[in-house]
Amino acid sequence: MGKIGGSKSLKRMPAPDDWPISKKGFKWVVKSKAGPHSLEQSLPLLIILRDVLHLAKTRKEAQLILFEKNVKIDGKVKTDDDYPVGLMDVIEIPGINETYRLLPIHNRGLSLHAITGDEKEFKLCKIMNKTTVNGGDLQLNLHDGRNILMKTTDTIHNGEKIYATLDLLKVKLPTSEILGHLKFDEGVLVLVTAGKNTGRLGKVVKITKESGSTQRTITLEDDEANKFETISDYVFPVGKGEPWISIPKDD
């Protein structure tokens, strides 16, 4: 009888290229467990503690840090070293008084960006889908796996629907209270999260709907007036006029 379920281990060679690990020297690396983010769009908590922040030299040391409840993701204590930390997640380590946000950085992929002040208290989420639940209420399905249930009367204004896929929500941590909403449209600032332009920040100047496809081509313009294109799956809104979060400068 065949084994049920996927492998819990991962060889280093086929691991995502932007993981900050050596491909040689050791055969195996921790694999992100099933959770709110995919393998390609996340870093296991162990790699963050050991290979990025260098707070531990071994997996056992990292597990001890987590066992003592010294790490919070989005305001909640996490103790699993294979927990998948993904895009826009806020990583707080009270013991060293440091907080980070996981962002796509050009030429480096998903990386930690140090944040301070009230940035620790919220995160940005992209609406991936909307579903109607029993009773007619609307459930917003966000990119990080969280769902926000709303009364239908709170989702319509002047006969028009307020929320749409690709829209941006600013949510309070850890309660998921909505602090802000931005409609995805021309003029919005976005971060590119995948593809050759990963980590680039640009303003949406054109949205083209491809005939017969659910995918949209997004034309962006950076702060030097350079235009480039990507697809709607690869853009993450971050504000309008100015980003709602601090963005690392391109190297």
N, C-alpha and C positions, 0 to 999 in steps of 0.2 A: 504493500500500500504506500502510495506516495506521501511525501511530507505536506502537511497543510500549512499554508501561510508562507510569507516571504522570509528570506534569510535575515538573521539578526546581526550579521557581520558584513563587512565591506572591505574588499582589497583596496589598497592605496592607489594602485595604478588607475582603476576606473572611477575613482572618487572625483567629484566635481573639480574642474581645473582651478577655480578661484578659492578653494579651501586652502588656508594658510598652513599646509603640511608638506613635509618632504615625501616624495613618491618612493624614495629609496631608503634602505636601512632597516625598515620594518615592513612586514607583509600586510598586516591588517590595521584597520582604523575603525573607530566607533562609527556606527551608522545611526542616523537620526531615526527615532521611533516614529510610528504613525502619529500625527498630531495636526495642528493648525496650519503647518506649512509643508510643502513638498521637500523631498531630499535636495533637489536642485536649487531651491529658493530658501535654504536654511543652513545654519551652522549648528552642530550638536553643542550643547552647553559645555561638555568636556573640552572640546577644541578651543572654545572661547577662554576658559579658565587656564588651560595648560599651554596652548600654542600661541594664543593672541595676547593675553594679559600676563602670562607667565606667573600666575599666582600659585601654581602647583607644578611639580616636576614630573609627577606620575599620575596615573589614573586614580590610584588609591588616595593620594593626597587631595585630588580634586573631589573625590567622593566624600572625603571627610569634611571639606569646606561646605558641601551641599547638605550633608547630614546635620551639620550644626545650624542649618537654616540661615546661611549667610548671603544667599542670592535671591533676588526677586526679579521676575519677568512680568512687566506690565502691572506692577504693584502686588503680585502674588508670589509667595515663596515657592520655589521649585527645588526638588531634591533628586530628580533623575538626571544623571549625567548625559543621557542620550536625548534629552528634551530638545526639540527643534526650535531654535531661535531664528525668527524670520524677519522679513522686511518691515521696518518701522517699529519693531519691538523695542521696548525700553528695558535695559538691563541695569539693575541697581545693586550695588555691593556696599551696604552700609558700613562694613568693617573698615573699608579704605576710603569711605566718603566719596565714591565715584559713581557716576551714572552715565550710561552710553545709549545711543540709538543706533540700530543696525540699518545702514543705508547702502545703496549701490554707489560705489565710487569708481570713477573712470579709470580704466586699466587695472583695477584691483578687485572688482566684484563687490560682494557684500562685505562690508567692513564696519568696525565700531567707530562711532563719532561721539566724542565727549560732549555732554550737554549739562547745563546748569540752570538754576532759577526755576521758573514755573514750567519750563520744558519737561521737567521730570513728571509733571502731573497730568500730562495728556499724550495721546498719540494720534496719528492720522491714519484713517482707514478708507479704503476704496470700496464702493458698493459694487459687488460682483454680480448680484442677482437679487430679485425680489420675488417673494412667494406669498400667496394668500393662504391663510390658515383658517381653521374652523372658527366660525363666527364672523368671517369677513375681514378680520384684522390683517394688517400687512406686516410681513417679516422681512427686514433688510438683512441680506447675507453679505458679510464683509470679507475682505481678502484674508484676514487672519483667523477665520473660522468662527468668529463670534457672530451672533444673530441678535438683532434688536427688533423687538415687537412693538408695533405702533398701532394706535387706533386709526381707522380709516379716515376719520374726520380731521386727524392731525397731519394727513399726507396729501391733502387737496386744498388749494387756495385759489379762489375765484374760478373754480371749475377746472383748474389745471393741476396735474400731478406734480408734487414738489420734488420727489426723489426719483432718480433714474440711475441705471447702471453707469459706471465710470465716475459718478459724482463723488465728491470728497466729503468725509465727515471728520470732524475733530471731536474726539471722545475723551471723557475724563477717566482717569485710571484710579482704582480698578473697577469702578462702577459701570462704565460704558455709557454714562449720561452724555447725550449729545450737546456739545458746546458750540458747534458751528457747522455750517453746511455750505458747500460751494458747488454750483452746477458746472459740469464739464462742458466747456464750449470754447470758442475762439477767444483768445486773450488770457486763458488760464496758463499758469506756469506748471510744468510737469517735469518729473525726473524719469529718465529712461531706465527701465529695470532689467532689460535683457537685450541681447543682440550686440552688434558691433559698437553701438553708441551708449552702452551701459554706463550709467552715472552722469550723463550729460544733462544739464538743465536747459530747458528751452520754453519759449512761449508758443502756444498753439496759434498758428496763423491760418491753417486750413484743415478741414476735416472732410475726407472724401469717402463716400460709401461705395464700395465695390459692388457692381451688379451681380446679383445671385449669391452674395456672400454676406455673412454676419460680421465679417472683419472690416474695419475701417482703416484707411491710410491717414496718418497724422503728419502734417507738415509742421516742423518746428523751426524757431529762429532763436539762436543764442544771443548773448549780450554783445557780441561783436558782429551781429547782423548776418551770421552764417546760417544758411538754411539746410536742414537735413530732414529725412523722413524715417518713420518707423510705423509700427502697427499699433492698434488700440490696446492689444493685450500687453504691450510693453511700456505703456505710459502710466505714471502715477501722479495725479494732481497734488500740488503742494501749496497752492495759494494763487493769488491774483494781484499783480502789482509788485508785491513782496511775498516771499515764502512765509508760511505760517510757522516754519521751524528753521533752525540754523542749518545751513548747507555747507559742507566742507568745500574749500576751494580746490579747483582742478590743479593737479600737479603740473 
